[in-house]
């Protein structure tokens, strides 16, 4: 079927690069099988039956259509259909149509807002990181007509903002809040941390008005932000409150034990090696002015990452009506990424695009899929 598709411009040129990828999406996490595909695999014959036999298992504890079964992973948490050439035996042997929905749609994320389909990409895919984050210009969005196979995609969320008009639900202001959120992060008159401070203040004020049932106040605030009639300088202060304990929390044994991404384990190993050499971590990092200036030099990567998260996850509506929790998670994601980047770079005193992308991609694999960092992301770190 043909639909109107709204998406970041990078999705126009994105395509899987297969074995040329620096990582594989076929290892490092559980792989769910949807109900229709599970039935196909259990009732198939011929070559497909030979391929899947003994490699899938029913998920008897789930009534979720998309989680009827799962792959029985090999050593290294690898998909049983991933061959030595880092290619899929199902895709290459019996055709893409025999893949489960998880494998067909990754790394694409779909939402539907006011009957408009939206498509974006997960940062756990290295090619998405390259396409989406390395552009020094601001991330752009386009709307096109696109043919899709609805049976091959998973719709994360469907929102009809008109349903909430005149109610006490903040979803009636979805578009104004989203546009202002992206504009705040893309305002290059401020640093990333200053922009996050402004965004936090924006959400806090909306919640304050909402708790007071002052919807006129919300509408006036949205208009002021849209027209730029705000003293942004007074709002930009964000105390990241980084402490030695924060840097050491990223080395928590329980957290590290549950990390599944091979690339993230390598990042953690490098980080640990450098961080444990330092007594006062906060002071040492703050004294590394050259590294902090390099973070600023490559701020467009972090800006694009944050904008992509806002669009993909429908921030700040990804945690019910708790805008504060939503911005807290976004800020903590940034803090963790920045900590790993600077920590790894302490030895060679060098930060470049490759390092930043490696940290974002490897972290995203566990943040977005295995929820290893859930408690850390939701805490007041």
VENTA-V501068 format. One record per backbone hydrogen bond with DSSP energy under -0.5 kcal/mol. CO is the residue of the C=O (numbers start at 1). NH is the residue of the N-H. Records with the same first field share a line. If there is no record, write none. Layout:
BEGIN
CO = NH / NH
END
This chain:
BEGIN
1 = 148
3 = 5 / 146
4 = 6 / 117
5 = 144
6 = 119
7 = 142
8 = 11
9 = 12
10 = 13 / 14
17 = 20
18 = 21
24 = 27
26 = 79
30 = 32
31 = 71
33 = 68 / 69
34 = 38
35 = 39
36 = 40
37 = 41
38 = 42
39 = 43
40 = 44
45 = 48 / 49
46 = 50
47 = 51
48 = 52
49 = 53
52 = 55
55 = 72
57 = 70
58 = 60
59 = 62
64 = 67
65 = 35 / 68
68 = 59
69 = 33
70 = 57
71 = 73
74 = 77 / 78
77 = 28 / 29
78 = 74
79 = 82
81 = 83 / 89
83 = 86
87 = 83
88 = 92
89 = 93
90 = 94 / 95
91 = 95
95 = 98
96 = 99
100 = 104
101 = 105
102 = 106
105 = 108
107 = 122
109 = 120
110 = 156 / 157
111 = 118
112 = 114 / 159
113 = 116
115 = 117
116 = 113
117 = 6
118 = 111
119 = 8
120 = 109
122 = 125
124 = 126
125 = 129
126 = 130
127 = 131
128 = 132
129 = 133 / 134
130 = 134
134 = 136
140 = 9
142 = 7
144 = 5
146 = 3
148 = 150
149 = 152
150 = 153
153 = 155
154 = 110 / 156
157 = 112
159 = 114 / 161
160 = 163
161 = 164
162 = 165
164 = 167
169 = 172
170 = 173
171 = 174
173 = 177
174 = 178
175 = 179
176 = 180
177 = 181
178 = 182
179 = 183
180 = 184
181 = 185
182 = 186
184 = 187
186 = 188
187 = 190
191 = 195
192 = 196
193 = 197
194 = 198
195 = 199
196 = 200
197 = 201
198 = 202
199 = 203
200 = 204
201 = 205
202 = 206
203 = 207
204 = 208
205 = 209
206 = 210
207 = 211
208 = 212
209 = 214
210 = 213
213 = 215
214 = 218
215 = 219
216 = 220
217 = 221
218 = 222
219 = 223
220 = 224
221 = 225
222 = 226
223 = 227
224 = 228 / 229
225 = 228
228 = 230
230 = 232
231 = 234
232 = 235 / 236
238 = 240
243 = 247
244 = 248
245 = 249
246 = 250
247 = 250
248 = 251
249 = 252
252 = 256
253 = 257
254 = 258
255 = 258
256 = 259
261 = 265
262 = 266
263 = 267
264 = 268
265 = 269
266 = 270
267 = 271
268 = 272
269 = 273
270 = 274
271 = 275
272 = 276
274 = 277
275 = 278
279 = 281
280 = 284
281 = 285
282 = 286
283 = 287
284 = 288
285 = 288
287 = 289
288 = 291 / 292
289 = 293
290 = 294
291 = 295
292 = 296
293 = 297
294 = 298
296 = 299
298 = 301 / 302
299 = 303
300 = 304
301 = 305
302 = 306
303 = 307
304 = 308
305 = 309
306 = 310
307 = 311
308 = 312
309 = 313
310 = 315
311 = 314
314 = 317
319 = 322
320 = 319
321 = 323
322 = 326
323 = 327
324 = 328
325 = 329
326 = 330
327 = 331
328 = 332
329 = 333
330 = 334
331 = 335
332 = 336
333 = 337
334 = 338
335 = 339
336 = 340
337 = 341
338 = 342
339 = 343
340 = 344
341 = 345
342 = 346
343 = 346
344 = 347
345 = 349
352 = 356
353 = 357
354 = 358
355 = 359
356 = 360
357 = 361
358 = 362
359 = 363
360 = 364
361 = 365
362 = 366
363 = 366 / 367
364 = 368
365 = 369
366 = 370 / 371 / 372
371 = 374
373 = 377
374 = 378
375 = 379
376 = 379
379 = 381
END
